[in-house]
Amino acid sequence: MPDTAIASVSQVSIVIPTFNEADNIDPLLTRLYELDLPAEDVEIIVVDDNSSDGTPAKVRAWEKRANVRLIERREKPGLTRSILAGAAAARGNIIVVMDAGLSYPPERLPALIAPILAGSCDIAIGSRYVAGGSTEGEPLPRRWLSRLANWLARPLCDVNDATSGYFAFRRELAATIAEPAHGHELLLELLMAGQGKLRVVEVPIRVRHGTHRTHGTSRLSVRPQWAYLQRLMTLAGGTVPVGAAGRFAAVGLLSVAIDALLFQFLMSRGSGLALAHIMSFFTAAAVNYSLHSGRSFRDHAGDLRWNQLGRALTVGMFALLMRGGVLALLIDGWHLPPFLAIFPAIAATAVINYFGTAFYVFPVSVNPPSPEVRWRVASIGIVAFAVLLRLIYLGTAELIPDEAYYWAYAEHMDLSFYDHPPMVAWLIWLGTAIFGNSEFGVRIGSFCCGLITMAYLYALARNLYDKSTAMRAVMLLAVLPLGFVPAALMTPDAPLLAAWAATLYYMERALIADERSAWLGMGIAFGLGILSKYTLGLLGPAALLFVILDPASRRWLRRPHAYLAAALALLLFSPVIIWNFQHDWASIRFQSQRATGIGSQFSLQLLFVHILLVLTPVGMLAAGLALLGKNGADNLHMHRRRLFIRVFTVVPLAAFFWLSLFGAPKFHWTAPVWLAALPTMAWMIGQTDSRQGLANRVRAAWKPAIGVCLFLYAFALHYVVLGVPGVPYAVFNQHYFWREATEEVERVVAAVRQQGGQEPIVVGMSRWSVASALSFYNKEEPMDIRSRNMFGQNAAMYDFWYPSEPPTTRPIILVGMKPHQLEHDIAGVDDITPALVQPGPVKELAIIRDGKPLRRVYYRVAQGYSGTGNKSTTEPAE
């Protein structure tokens, strides 16, 4: 029985493309006419592509007794052309496309056209991939290919089944399809031609493969996947050099050979890894560009211009910097010989070059996609590059001392810690338990937190605005320092950002969308957030202020949900409370002191500098416009969202503003504050209002700003891991390259051990940096490592791990980043020499790698410790 009756408001034309479907014509048309279709309002058009099995004769027999028409095409075969030919001959205002193979259920036709007849949509899709839809009997490989094809199209056209062969649309939409349209996916062509302005509904259908089709060769049953990918790429704005496949492959192979051979030659001549791969890359790139790229893509984009050459160089630089990380990962991390590692690195380079050239250097100029689609494609590419960049360098870049200190947390697992809650330690413990005590094991938690932050920000921005805005918001998070850096380094800021984004999402669902279940998520997210960093507690006053200001939200003050969420968050926070109770509230007292800022000077000017650092100048201007502008339609719905964004940004920001009046907050403290404003900043990118001069200039400035940010990240990572020929490491002479520095300290320890016959005590003469970095990178014979609290100076958690050290005659090796640290206390006043037995002079260790100076480390050897050190109470930053 049909789902609903077909209205006779307008005529419906059912277009059925066929090729050798003689055995399916009778059962298909019989099932269609069993629906009691009004003959005067519904026509069936069968478009045959020169079948040889008698299909046209079968259709002609139906022409005599029903409203059926046959169109026999003699032109070049093609499914899209067949459907368009049927649409051109159709009399109906609604066109239905249906496969002749009986896999798609004809009985769902009434439900499919009902929304269009009602005027509520422009396209109705018979969808296999929405609730109620399914596929049965489909071979597994084909099912995977179908899922993959739809997954690739989903970011561009916002539907779950863009490759369905059963759909209906208003007739006039056929004229919007681009002339070069071809292939098997007319639905995709329609959706992309609509540029996101069409109203689309998906009607669930159950597709049964193999049940009815025993004959016939319907082309909708087998999709040429490569042609589909090419067409999808073209619709997305990328140039596909279809006519130069042979030349493309030949020149590509030649470039690979030149790259690999020159790399091997330079490495065999003693060149460093960085110099060898940079020289071989540029040589191969010059050959590739002169012989291949210009010609292959110029056919689609016109003559080469200087701006295109500049774009090509930009893409090449990004590919080069990414490939440096691939080489470092394969050679240093996976211990592959360089002559093998170069080939995967070249492959990664080729992928970046290809897509960068297709979408950025020579984008399509005929029927280009809308700006919204271009931003979506750019967002996907930019986010993918940023995520891959972090992942590739995750285990090759050395730990900074902060990360080593938090690794030391994980080595001394506890309910909480003196200067931070325990989440960072728990994540490091989990990562190193799985991947070992490596940089990758330490940082994998931050990488995962970065992905979680993206997911929650995407969901928040989509709820506040739309899918395009959500994609741009994730892009901004990926490229701005506030999002890229925490996801690349394992510090408390990584889980804090993830929990902050999750808390904002659940608060919006609870306060704006009125979802009661969201309070549970908010309680969990808030609890995990304050287990990450106490800063997240600022969202509590923000939520209270929003509830007070928003009349629709005040009812939650009279309901238990918010209070139960707070109780749940407090329960999750209980490990910190228990630890503080056991340790005389040490962490609470410490954080209370920091709440007044570091130091006692007026630092409001530094606050603006810090915001500039985490947002970039363009981001800072965009954030100001986002908070001060109208940002959407002037209705109650958007008013509440504007209030939400402003309250959850301004309240935490006001706290840091207050702190800066009396002290100096650290530069990264304000980073999570801007998560609430990112959706509006992303929404503004997609707006075009000629009356807003400043907003238009900011919008135009985003493109170069994004490129500069990505380049700086890639350059910095390549620089610290492989180096850049001709560029010294002057700015890293204190806090980095602890792997190499530890190797030198190990040699000093071995010499002292051999000379005196006793195991020396190595004392890092900073609060925690030196001791933590030495502990992590101590790979040879384990050293006995302490921190400066051995001499009565504050050393953060080392005060708890090694609370005291009695006088000893064991040799003492003091290690510091600056010479004065080995002679005076941290305030530079009290001489620590009286605490040492027979102290020697301060000596310098020059740290060298591949003949290039990296940094300096200072050490001092004493023959013992008398226990008469001076207590210093000064606690500057590391």
ZAMARGU-4260 file (C-alpha; in steps of 0.2 Angstrom, whole numbers, plus 5000, padded with zeros to 4 digits):
<rodrens>
0) 5000/5000/5000 | 5006/5018/4997 | 5012/5028/5011 | 5001/5043/5007 | 4990/5048/4992
5) 4998/5058/4978 | 4990/5075/4977 | 4986/5082/4960 | 4991/5100/4963 | 5005/5098/4950
10) 5010/5085/4937 | 5024/5073/4942 | 5036/5066/4929 | 5045/5050/4934 | 5062/5049/4924
15) 5069/5031/4923 | 5086/5029/4914 | 5088/5012/4906 | 5102/5001/4898 | 5098/4983/4895
20) 5083/4983/4907 | 5071/4973/4897 | 5067/4960/4911 | 5064/4974/4924 | 5052/4985/4914
25) 5036/4976/4917 | 5038/4973/4936 | 5044/4991/4939 | 5030/4999/4929 | 5017/4987/4937
30) 5022/4991/4954 | 5021/5010/4950 | 5004/5009/4943 | 4998/4998/4958 | 5000/5015/4968
35) 4984/5021/4959 | 4993/5036/4951 | 4982/5048/4943 | 4985/5046/4925 | 4982/5064/4920
40) 4994/5070/4933 | 5009/5058/4933 | 5019/5053/4918 | 5033/5040/4916 | 5047/5044/4905
45) 5059/5030/4901 | 5076/5036/4893 | 5085/5022/4885 | 5103/5023/4881 | 5104/5011/4865
50) 5099/4995/4874 | 5102/4979/4864 | 5091/4967/4874 | 5074/4973/4868 | 5071/4986/4882
55) 5063/4999/4870 | 5050/4986/4864 | 5045/4983/4881 | 5042/5001/4885 | 5033/5004/4868
60) 5020/4990/4874 | 5017/5001/4889 | 5015/5017/4879 | 4999/5010/4872 | 4990/5007/4888
65) 4997/5020/4901 | 5005/5037/4902 | 5022/5031/4898 | 5034/5039/4885 | 5050/5032/4878
70) 5065/5042/4873 | 5079/5033/4864 | 5096/5042/4865 | 5108/5039/4851 | 5121/5052/4858
75) 5136/5048/4869 | 5130/5037/4883 | 5129/5044/4900 | 5118/5043/4915 | 5117/5062/4919
80) 5114/5066/4901 | 5100/5053/4900 | 5091/5060/4915 | 5093/5078/4909 | 5086/5072/4892
85) 5071/5065/4902 | 5069/5081/4912 | 5070/5092/4896 | 5055/5082/4889 | 5045/5081/4905
90) 5029/5090/4907 | 5028/5089/4926 | 5033/5102/4938 | 5041/5089/4949 | 5054/5077/4942
95) 5057/5060/4950 | 5073/5050/4946 | 5072/5032/4949 | 5083/5017/4945 | 5076/5003/4934
100) 5084/4989/4944 | 5070/4988/4958 | 5083/4990/4972 | 5074/5006/4977 | 5056/5004/4983
105) 5043/5012/4971 | 5031/5011/4985 | 5040/5026/4993 | 5036/5037/4979 | 5021/5046/4987
110) 5031/5050/5003 | 5046/5056/4992 | 5036/5069/4982 | 5024/5074/4996 | 5036/5088/5004
115) 5039/5096/4987 | 5020/5096/4983 | 5017/5104/5000 | 5030/5118/4996 | 5041/5114/5011
120) 5057/5108/5001 | 5065/5109/4984 | 5073/5092/4983 | 5068/5076/4992 | 5080/5062/4993
125) 5076/5044/4996 | 5090/5041/5009 | 5098/5025/5015 | 5108/5034/5028 | 5095/5042/5040
130) 5085/5035/5053 | 5073/5022/5046 | 5083/5020/5030 | 5094/5005/5027 | 5102/4994/5013
135) 5101/4975/5012 | 5110/4962/5002 | 5123/4975/4997 | 5141/4968/4995 | 5152/4974/5008
140) 5166/4982/4997 | 5152/4992/4988 | 5144/4997/5004 | 5160/5004/5010 | 5163/5013/4994
145) 5146/5020/4995 | 5148/5026/5013 | 5165/5034/5008 | 5158/5043/4994 | 5144/5050/5004
150) 5156/5054/5018 | 5167/5064/5006 | 5152/5074/4999 | 5144/5078/5016 | 5155/5093/5021
155) 5150/5101/5005 | 5131/5097/5003 | 5124/5094/5020 | 5115/5078/5016 | 5118/5060/5022
160) 5115/5051/5005 | 5121/5062/4991 | 5124/5047/4980 | 5106/5041/4981 | 5098/5035/4964
165) 5080/5039/4970 | 5076/5058/4972 | 5063/5071/4967 | 5066/5089/4963 | 5057/5105/4956
170) 5059/5105/4937 | 5067/5122/4935 | 5082/5116/4946 | 5088/5106/4931 | 5093/5122/4922
175) 5105/5126/4936 | 5117/5111/4933 | 5133/5115/4926 | 5136/5111/4907 | 5152/5100/4910
180) 5141/5089/4922 | 5144/5071/4919 | 5145/5054/4928 | 5132/5045/4939 | 5128/5058/4952
185) 5115/5070/4946 | 5109/5073/4964 | 5126/5079/4969 | 5126/5091/4954 | 5109/5098/4959
190) 5115/5100/4977 | 5131/5109/4973 | 5122/5120/4959 | 5111/5126/4973 | 5126/5133/4982
195) 5118/5129/4999 | 5102/5139/4996 | 5090/5124/4993 | 5078/5116/5005 | 5082/5098/5006
200) 5073/5084/5015 | 5079/5066/5016 | 5065/5053/5016 | 5071/5036/5023 | 5070/5021/5011
205) 5075/5003/5012 | 5086/4997/4998 | 5086/4979/4994 | 5100/4973/4983 | 5100/4956/4974
210) 5082/4953/4978 | 5074/4958/4962 | 5088/4961/4951 | 5092/4945/4941 | 5094/4954/4925
215) 5099/4971/4918 | 5114/4982/4919 | 5108/4997/4927 | 5122/5009/4928 | 5116/5016/4945
220) 5121/4999/4952 | 5140/5002/4949 | 5148/5019/4951 | 5165/5024/4944 | 5173/5029/4960
225) 5187/5038/4952 | 5176/5049/4940 | 5165/5053/4955 | 5180/5059/4965 | 5186/5070/4951
230) 5169/5077/4949 | 5167/5080/4967 | 5184/5089/4967 | 5179/5100/4953 | 5162/5105/4961
235) 5172/5109/4977 | 5183/5121/4966 | 5198/5111/4962 | 5206/5109/4945 | 5208/5091/4939
240) 5220/5089/4925 | 5211/5075/4916 | 5218/5076/4899 | 5237/5075/4905 | 5237/5059/4915
245) 5252/5051/4906 | 5262/5067/4906 | 5257/5070/4924 | 5263/5053/4929 | 5279/5054/4919
250) 5285/5070/4925 | 5280/5065/4943 | 5291/5050/4942 | 5305/5060/4935 | 5304/5072/4950
255) 5304/5058/4962 | 5319/5051/4955 | 5328/5067/4955 | 5323/5071/4973 | 5328/5054/4980
260) 5345/5053/4970 | 5350/5070/4975 | 5345/5067/4993 | 5355/5051/4994 | 5370/5060/4986
265) 5370/5074/4998 | 5368/5063/5013 | 5382/5052/5007 | 5393/5068/5006 | 5390/5072/5025
270) 5376/5085/5023 | 5364/5086/5037 | 5347/5079/5035 | 5339/5097/5034 | 5351/5103/5021
275) 5350/5087/5010 | 5331/5086/5010 | 5329/5105/5007 | 5341/5105/4992 | 5333/5089/4984
280) 5316/5096/4987 | 5319/5113/4978 | 5328/5105/4964 | 5314/5092/4961 | 5301/5105/4963
285) 5309/5117/4950 | 5309/5102/4937 | 5291/5097/4942 | 5284/5115/4940 | 5293/5119/4924
290) 5289/5103/4915 | 5272/5098/4923 | 5262/5109/4935 | 5262/5124/4924 | 5256/5115/4908
295) 5244/5103/4916 | 5235/5116/4926 | 5236/5130/4914 | 5224/5121/4902 | 5211/5125/4916
300) 5217/5141/4923 | 5224/5151/4909 | 5242/5158/4907 | 5254/5158/4922 | 5254/5174/4932
305) 5265/5181/4946 | 5252/5179/4959 | 5250/5160/4954 | 5269/5158/4955 | 5269/5165/4973
310) 5255/5154/4978 | 5264/5139/4971 | 5280/5144/4981 | 5268/5145/4996 | 5261/5128/4994
315) 5279/5121/4991 | 5285/5129/5007 | 5271/5121/5017 | 5275/5104/5009 | 5293/5106/5012
320) 5291/5109/5031 | 5278/5095/5033 | 5290/5083/5024 | 5304/5088/5036 | 5293/5081/5050
325) 5289/5065/5041 | 5308/5062/5038 | 5312/5066/5057 | 5298/5054/5062 | 5304/5040/5051
330) 5322/5042/5054 | 5323/5047/5072 | 5307/5039/5078 | 5305/5023/5068 | 5324/5021/5064
335) 5321/5019/5046 | 5337/5022/5035 | 5337/5039/5026 | 5337/5030/5009 | 5320/5022/5013
340) 5313/5036/5023 | 5314/5049/5008 | 5301/5040/4998 | 5286/5041/5011 | 5292/5059/5013
345) 5291/5062/4995 | 5274/5054/4994 | 5267/5066/5008 | 5275/5081/4999 | 5266/5076/4982
350) 5249/5075/4991 | 5251/5092/4998 | 5257/5099/4982 | 5244/5092/4972 | 5229/5098/4982
355) 5237/5114/4986 | 5240/5117/4967 | 5222/5111/4962 | 5213/5122/4975 | 5224/5136/4979
360) 5236/5139/4964 | 5224/5135/4950 | 5207/5134/4956 | 5192/5132/4944 | 5188/5148/4935
365) 5172/5142/4925 | 5157/5139/4936 | 5167/5142/4952 | 5158/5137/4969 | 5151/5150/4980
370) 5161/5159/4993 | 5153/5148/5006 | 5158/5132/4998 | 5176/5139/4995 | 5177/5143/5014
375) 5171/5125/5018 | 5184/5117/5007 | 5198/5129/5014 | 5192/5125/5032 | 5194/5106/5028
380) 5211/5108/5020 | 5218/5120/5034 | 5212/5110/5048 | 5219/5094/5040 | 5236/5102/5038
385) 5236/5109/5056 | 5231/5092/5063 | 5243/5082/5053 | 5257/5094/5057 | 5254/5092/5075
390) 5253/5073/5074 | 5269/5071/5064 | 5280/5082/5075 | 5271/5076/5091 | 5285/5063/5095
395) 5300/5071/5086 | 5300/5088/5095 | 5308/5088/5112 | 5299/5092/5127 | 5299/5109/5134
400) 5303/5109/5153 | 5285/5112/5158 | 5280/5096/5149 | 5294/5087/5158 | 5288/5094/5174
405) 5271/5087/5171 | 5278/5071/5166 | 5286/5071/5183 | 5269/5073/5190 | 5264/5056/5182
410) 5280/5048/5189 | 5273/5053/5206 | 5255/5050/5204 | 5244/5058/5217 | 5226/5064/5219
415) 5232/5082/5215 | 5247/5093/5215 | 5254/5109/5223 | 5253/5120/5208 | 5240/5111/5197
420) 5225/5099/5198 | 5229/5081/5193 | 5221/5080/5175 | 5237/5083/5166 | 5246/5070/5176
425) 5232/5057/5173 | 5233/5060/5154 | 5252/5059/5154 | 5251/5043/5164 | 5239/5035/5152
430) 5249/5040/5137 | 5265/5034/5143 | 5258/5018/5149 | 5252/5014/5131 | 5266/5022/5121
435) 5281/5023/5134 | 5291/5037/5141 | 5293/5046/5125 | 5288/5063/5118 | 5274/5055/5109
440) 5268/5046/5125 | 5268/5062/5134 | 5259/5073/5121 | 5246/5061/5114 | 5234/5067/5128
445) 5236/5085/5122 | 5233/5079/5104 | 5217/5070/5109 | 5211/5085/5119 | 5214/5096/5104
450) 5202/5085/5094 | 5189/5085/5108 | 5190/5104/5108 | 5187/5105/5090 | 5172/5093/5091
455) 5163/5103/5105 | 5167/5120/5097 | 5160/5113/5080 | 5144/5107/5089 | 5142/5124/5098
460) 5145/5135/5083 | 5133/5124/5073 | 5119/5126/5086 | 5122/5145/5087 | 5123/5148/5069
465) 5125/5135/5055 | 5137/5121/5048 | 5147/5133/5037 | 5151/5144/5053 | 5155/5128/5063
470) 5168/5123/5050 | 5176/5140/5050 | 5176/5141/5069 | 5186/5124/5069 | 5197/5132/5056
475) 5201/5147/5067 | 5204/5136/5082 | 5216/5126/5072 | 5226/5141/5066 | 5226/5153/5080
480) 5239/5151/5094 | 5225/5149/5107 | 5221/5132/5099 | 5236/5126/5090 | 5249/5128/5104
485) 5239/5119/5118 | 5235/5105/5107 | 5254/5103/5103 | 5261/5104/5120 | 5256/5093/5135
490) 5251/5106/5148 | 5236/5109/5159 | 5229/5121/5145 | 5226/5106/5134 | 5212/5097/5144
495) 5207/5114/5150 | 5202/5120/5133 | 5193/5103/5129 | 5183/5105/5145 | 5180/5123/5142
500) 5173/5120/5125 | 5162/5105/5132 | 5155/5116/5146 | 5150/5130/5134 | 5142/5117/5123
505) 5132/5109/5137 | 5128/5126/5144 | 5121/5132/5127 | 5110/5116/5126 | 5104/5119/5144
510) 5101/5137/5144 | 5097/5141/5126 | 5090/5125/5119 | 5081/5121/5136 | 5088/5103/5136
515) 5087/5096/5154 | 5099/5081/5150 | 5112/5094/5145 | 5114/5098/5164 | 5122/5081/5167
520) 5135/5084/5153 | 5138/5101/5160 | 5141/5094/5177 | 5154/5082/5170 | 5162/5094/5159
525) 5164/5107/5173 | 5170/5094/5185 | 5183/5088/5173 | 5188/5106/5169 | 5192/5111/5186
530) 5202/5095/5188 | 5212/5102/5173 | 5214/5120/5179 | 5205/5130/5192 | 5203/5144/5179
535) 5187/5135/5172 | 5178/5140/5188 | 5176/5157/5180 | 5162/5150/5170 | 5152/5147/5185
540) 5149/5166/5189 | 5146/5168/5170 | 5132/5155/5170 | 5124/5164/5185 | 5125/5181/5177
545) 5117/5174/5161 | 5103/5166/5171 | 5100/5183/5180 | 5100/5193/5164 | 5090/5181/5153
550) 5072/5180/5158 | 5069/5163/5150 | 5083/5155/5159 | 5078/5161/5177 | 5067/5146/5179
555) 5082/5135/5181 | 5085/5144/5198 | 5069/5136/5204 | 5073/5118/5197 | 5086/5105/5204
560) 5095/5102/5188 | 5108/5116/5190 | 5111/5112/5208 | 5113/5093/5204 | 5126/5098/5190
565) 5136/5108/5203 | 5135/5094/5215 | 5142/5082/5202 | 5156/5094/5197 | 5160/5095/5216
570) 5161/5076/5217 | 5173/5075/5202 | 5183/5088/5210 | 5184/5079/5227 | 5202/5072/5223
575) 5209/5089/5224 | 5199/5093/5240 | 5206/5077/5248 | 5224/5081/5243 | 5223/5098/5250
580) 5215/5092/5266 | 5230/5080/5268 | 5243/5094/5264 | 5237/5109/5274 | 5227/5116/5259
585) 5244/5120/5251 | 5237/5121/5233 | 5222/5131/5238 | 5234/5144/5247 | 5246/5144/5232
590) 5232/5147/5219 | 5225/5160/5230 | 5241/5170/5230 | 5242/5168/5211 | 5224/5175/5210
595) 5232/5192/5214 | 5243/5190/5199 | 5262/5187/5198 | 5271/5201/5206 | 5263/5217/5212
600) 5264/5229/5197 | 5251/5236/5186 | 5251/5226/5171 | 5235/5230/5161 | 5246/5234/5146
605) 5253/5217/5146 | 5235/5210/5146 | 5232/5217/5129 | 5249/5211/5123 | 5244/5193/5129
610) 5228/5194/5120 | 5237/5199/5104 | 5248/5184/5106 | 5234/5171/5108 | 5223/5179/5095
615) 5235/5188/5083 | 5231/5206/5078 | 5217/5200/5065 | 5209/5189/5078 | 5210/5203/5091
620) 5200/5215/5080 | 5188/5201/5075 | 5185/5197/5093 | 5181/5215/5097 | 5169/5216/5082
625) 5161/5200/5088 | 5158/5206/5105 | 5152/5224/5100 | 5143/5221/5084 | 5125/5215/5081
630) 5130/5198/5073 | 5114/5191/5067 | 5096/5195/5064 | 5088/5206/5077 | 5076/5194/5085
635) 5074/5186/5102 | 5082/5170/5096 | 5098/5179/5091 | 5097/5191/5105 | 5099/5176/5118
640) 5113/5169/5108 | 5122/5186/5108 | 5120/5188/5126 | 5127/5170/5129 | 5142/5174/5119
645) 5145/5190/5127 | 5143/5185/5145 | 5153/5169/5143 | 5167/5179/5135 | 5167/5195/5145
650) 5165/5188/5163 | 5181/5178/5162 | 5190/5192/5153 | 5184/5204/5167 | 5193/5193/5180
655) 5209/5194/5170 | 5207/5212/5168 | 5205/5214/5187 | 5221/5203/5190 | 5231/5214/5178
660) 5228/5229/5189 | 5238/5222/5203 | 5249/5209/5195 | 5255/5201/5179 | 5244/5186/5173
665) 5254/5174/5161 | 5251/5177/5143 | 5242/5160/5140 | 5229/5162/5154 | 5216/5171/5143
670) 5217/5158/5129 | 5201/5148/5134 | 5191/5164/5136 | 5189/5167/5117 | 5181/5150/5114
675) 5164/5158/5116 | 5168/5171/5104 | 5175/5160/5090 | 5158/5155/5083 | 5154/5173/5080
680) 5171/5177/5073 | 5168/5163/5061 | 5151/5169/5057 | 5157/5186/5052 | 5169/5178/5039
685) 5155/5172/5029 | 5145/5189/5029 | 5147/5202/5015 | 5140/5219/5020 | 5148/5233/5010
690) 5142/5246/5024 | 5154/5238/5037 | 5171/5244/5031 | 5181/5238/5046 | 5173/5221/5046
695) 5176/5219/5027 | 5195/5223/5030 | 5196/5211/5044 | 5187/5198/5034 | 5200/5201/5020
700) 5214/5200/5032 | 5210/5183/5038 | 5217/5174/5023 | 5235/5181/5024 | 5234/5179/5043
705) 5229/5161/5042 | 5243/5157/5030 | 5256/5167/5041 | 5251/5157/5056 | 5252/5140/5048
710) 5269/5144/5041 | 5276/5150/5057 | 5270/5134/5066 | 5277/5123/5052 | 5294/5133/5052
715) 5296/5133/5070 | 5293/5114/5072 | 5305/5111/5057 | 5317/5123/5065 | 5318/5115/5082
720) 5318/5097/5075 | 5329/5097/5060 | 5335/5115/5060 | 5336/5127/5045 | 5353/5129/5036
725) 5360/5146/5040 | 5349/5150/5055 | 5357/5148/5072 | 5348/5143/5088 | 5351/5159/5097
730) 5334/5160/5105 | 5334/5143/5112 | 5350/5145/5123 | 5341/5142/5139 | 5325/5132/5139
735) 5326/5119/5125 | 5337/5105/5118 | 5337/5096/5135 | 5340/5079/5126 | 5357/5084/5120
740) 5361/5093/5136 | 5356/5078/5147 | 5369/5068/5137 | 5383/5080/5141 | 5377/5080/5160
745) 5378/5061/5160 | 5396/5062/5154 | 5400/5074/5168 | 5391/5062/5181 | 5401/5047/5174
750) 5417/5056/5176 | 5413/5062/5194 | 5407/5044/5198 | 5423/5036/5191 | 5434/5049/5200
755) 5427/5048/5217 | 5419/5031/5217 | 5402/5037/5224 | 5386/5041/5216 | 5384/5060/5214
760) 5368/5070/5217 | 5363/5080/5202 | 5354/5096/5208 | 5344/5106/5195 | 5346/5124/5200
765) 5329/5130/5195 | 5312/5127/5203 | 5308/5112/5193 | 5314/5115/5174 | 5331/5108/5175
770) 5328/5093/5187 | 5312/5088/5177 | 5321/5089/5160 | 5336/5079/5166 | 5325/5066/5173
775) 5315/5063/5157 | 5330/5063/5146 | 5341/5053/5157 | 5342/5037/5146 | 5359/5030/5151
780) 5364/5025/5169 | 5350/5033/5180 | 5356/5048/5189 | 5350/5054/5207 | 5342/5070/5203
785) 5335/5083/5215 | 5330/5101/5213 | 5335/5117/5222 | 5325/5114/5237 | 5340/5104/5243
790) 5347/5121/5247 | 5332/5128/5256 | 5324/5136/5240 | 5306/5134/5234 | 5305/5120/5221
795) 5286/5117/5219 | 5282/5099/5219 | 5300/5094/5223 | 5297/5101/5240 | 5284/5086/5242
800) 5294/5073/5233 | 5310/5076/5241 | 5306/5087/5256 | 5324/5087/5263 | 5341/5080/5261
805) 5353/5078/5276 | 5371/5083/5275 | 5381/5071/5264 | 5399/5068/5258 | 5392/5062/5241
810) 5398/5073/5227 | 5385/5086/5222 | 5384/5092/5204 | 5374/5108/5202 | 5366/5111/5185
815) 5359/5127/5179 | 5353/5137/5164 | 5363/5153/5170 | 5379/5154/5179 | 5373/5164/5194
820) 5360/5151/5198 | 5375/5140/5204 | 5382/5154/5216 | 5367/5163/5223 | 5349/5159/5228
825) 5336/5163/5216 | 5334/5181/5222 | 5352/5183/5218 | 5356/5189/5236 | 5362/5175/5247
830) 5377/5165/5243 | 5374/5146/5242 | 5392/5142/5242 | 5393/5139/5261 | 5381/5125/5259
835) 5393/5116/5248 | 5409/5106/5253 | 5424/5110/5243 | 5414/5118/5229 | 5423/5120/5212
840) 5421/5134/5199 | 5406/5136/5188 | 5409/5128/5171 | 5401/5129/5154 | 5395/5115/5143
845) 5393/5119/5125 | 5379/5108/5117 | 5382/5104/5099 | 5372/5094/5086 | 5378/5090/5069
850) 5392/5103/5071 | 5379/5117/5075 | 5379/5125/5093 | 5362/5122/5101 | 5364/5130/5118
855) 5374/5131/5134 | 5372/5123/5151 | 5382/5127/5167 | 5388/5115/5180 | 5397/5116/5197
860) 5405/5101/5206 | 5406/5100/5225 | 5412/5086/5236 | 5397/5086/5248 | 5383/5096/5256
865) 5384/5103/5273 | 5365/5107/5275 | 5367/5125/5279 | 5358/5133/5264 | 5348/5148/5265
870) 5329/5148/5263 | 5322/5159/5249 | 5304/5163/5248 | 5304/5171/5231 | 5294/5162/5218
875) 5296/5169/5201 | 5291/5160/5185 | 5302/5147/5178
</rodrens>
